[in-house]
Amino acid sequence: MEGVNFQMFYRLSVGRRSLFVHRQMSFFSNSELVQHLKREKIVKTERVEKVLLDCDRTKYRGEYFDSPQTIGYNQTISAPHMHAMCLEILSPLVQEGSKVMDVGSGSGYLTACLARLAGESGKVVGLETVPQLVNDSKENINRDCPEFLTSGRVLIKHANGWLGCPEEAPFDAIHVGAAAASVPTALVEQLREGGTLVIPVGPNGGEQNLVRIDKEMGGNVRTTTICGVRYVPLVNQLKTT
């Protein structure tokens, strides 16, 4: 089929982990990209498929490529396969009325996806340290789904993601879109019992892994490594320019 470069993922087993390595693939449309992710079994559920179909990446400075793209200020919008993987992990936790935090919300794309999962009575708090991206993400969401902002379903805050948002805690689910050298304690503390945090962990330029952290009833924490990844670093400061 024209418009698709058919070099995709190579799955390498590393113990119980899988590391996805891929070459860039381009598509003509959002629906073509989503169907590709579905064929590759990255998109597994109808809920996540519908969210991805309803939320077009090009409205959030993304393109129809299965690779990260720059959004300025040394930040990126993650590759579609990583967004789909994280949505599949979190979708059982994010139901109608859930409260969710998106740390490193960037262009606002995954924040809007999570808001669709959380429904009309849910709330998603996006935290972004780059002030220009706070403004950009609000503009992007306002063009795509302005009711998310006017109704309070989405709140974008200029904040240090390492510190989370204690005034809105606890959260049913937390997504982090940049790699932390270690798991921020504040994010685990702000997770509701029974909730899940998905975060890339590892040094900038070094070995990084996507990690799932489940806070069990009673407060015990269980950590699972999902796969090897490569993300930009999670900035541990509040930028003013």
Secondary structure, 3 states (H helix, E strand, C coil): CCCCCCCCEEEEEECCEEEEEECCCECCCHHHHHHHHHHCCCCCCHHHHHHHHHCCHHHHCCCCECCCEEEECCEEECCHHHHHHHHHHHCCCCCCCCEEEEECCCCCHHHHHHHHHHCCCCEEEEEECCHHHHHHHHHHHHHHCHHHHHCCCEEEEECCHHHCCCCCCCEEEEEECCEECCCCHHHHHCEEEEEEEEEEECCCCCCEEEEEEEECCCCCEEEEEEEEECCCECCCCCCCC
